[in-house]
Amino acid sequence: MFSAIITITLILAFFLVISILLQSSKGTGLAGSAFGSGASAVMGVRRTADLLSRTTTVLAVLIAVLCILSNFLIPRSGTSEGSFIDKAGNKAPASAPAQPGK
């Protein structure tokens, strides 16, 4: 289940990047220059901007929800509390060098 959520999140992130790049900036934007304003001619400039803006918002919310959901589904090893970094940082090296005496 965890792998499926991560995969869906990555796919949605790809579509979010595409949605952001298609939005018009101060100039014509990628949608106007790359596609010859084909989308604008069919739907109108304002409706296209509204659709891309809503798509961006929906994708961002979905990604945020999936990230929070994946946090609860992370496979946990063992029953001890604490973070992975704390556990890894507390381990001593197998052969520590001897400290020189003063």
C-alpha positions in Angstrom: 0.0 0.0 0.0 2.8 2.4 0.9 4.5 1.8 -2.5 1.3 2.5 -4.4 0.8 5.8 -2.5 4.3 6.9 -3.3 3.9 5.9 -7.0 0.6 7.9 -7.2 2.3 10.9 -5.5 5.1 10.9 -8.0 2.8 10.7 -10.9 0.7 13.6 -9.5 3.8 15.6 -8.9 4.8 15.2 -12.6 1.3 16.4 -13.7 1.6 19.3 -11.2 4.9 20.4 -12.8 3.2 20.2 -16.3 0.2 22.2 -15.0 2.5 24.9 -13.6 4.5 25.1 -16.8 1.4 25.4 -19.0 0.1 28.4 -17.1 0.7 31.8 -18.7 3.1 34.1 -17.1 3.4 37.8 -17.8 4.1 36.9 -21.4 2.4 34.3 -23.4 3.6 31.3 -21.3 4.4 27.8 -22.4 0.8 27.0 -23.4 0.7 29.9 -25.9 4.1 29.5 -27.4 4.5 25.7 -27.5 1.0 24.8 -28.7 0.3 27.7 -30.9 -2.6 29.0 -28.7 -4.7 26.0 -29.7 -6.1 25.6 -26.2 -7.0 29.2 -26.0 -8.8 29.2 -29.3 -11.0 26.3 -28.2 -11.9 27.3 -24.6 -11.0 31.0 -24.5 -8.1 32.6 -22.7 -9.9 33.2 -19.3 -11.4 29.7 -19.1 -8.1 28.1 -19.9 -6.4 30.1 -17.2 -9.2 29.1 -14.7 -8.9 25.5 -15.6 -5.1 25.4 -15.2 -5.4 27.3 -11.9 -8.0 24.9 -10.5 -6.0 21.9 -11.8 -2.9 23.1 -10.1 -4.7 23.7 -6.8 -6.4 20.3 -6.9 -3.1 18.5 -7.7 -1.3 20.3 -4.9 -4.0 19.4 -2.4 -4.0 15.8 -3.5 -0.2 15.6 -3.2 -0.3 17.1 0.3 -3.0 14.6 1.4 -1.1 11.7 0.0 2.1 12.8 1.7 0.3 12.9 5.1 -1.3 9.6 4.4 2.0 8.0 3.5 3.5 9.2 6.7 1.0 7.1 8.6 1.7 4.1 6.4 5.5 4.1 6.6 6.6 0.5 7.5 7.9 0.6 11.0 10.6 -1.8 12.2 10.4 -2.8 15.8 8.3 -1.3 18.5 10.7 1.2 20.0 10.0 4.9 19.9 12.3 7.4 18.4 13.5 8.6 15.0 15.6 6.7 12.6 18.3 9.4 12.8 18.5 9.1 16.6 18.8 5.3 16.3 21.6 5.5 13.6 23.5 8.3 15.4 23.7 6.4 18.8 25.6 3.4 17.4 29.3 3.4 18.1 31.7 2.4 15.3 32.9 -1.3 15.5 36.5 -0.3 16.0 36.9 3.1 17.5 40.4 4.6 17.4 42.2 4.8 20.7 42.3 8.3 22.3 45.8 9.5 23.0 46.4 10.1 26.7 47.7 13.4 28.1 
